[in-house]
């Protein structure tokens, strides 16, 4: 795996915010996907709602990744 920030906290608040969004969105995506595959005794999930949530999480992950690429590219070019 690629490590953008080995053994140090990123200094930029924008980078930290993007990393927080990426992390929280990934956890949310995992949670929403689990809802789509419930255990047998539980009621069936609202698939349309779960699908919308999964799409939103995926969008947030892509947005955070784009922010990180943009920020780190700018920082590396300075």
Long-range contacts (C-beta under 8 A, 24 or more apart in sequence): 4-68, 4-72, 12-71, 12-75, 14-67, 14-71, 15-68, 15-71, 15-72, 17-67, 18-64, 18-67, 18-68, 18-71, 19-64, 19-68, 21-60, 21-63, 21-64, 21-67, 22-61, 22-64, 22-65, 22-68, 25-57, 25-60, 25-61, 25-64, 26-57, 26-61, 28-53, 28-57, 28-60, 29-54, 29-57, 29-58, 29-61, 32-57
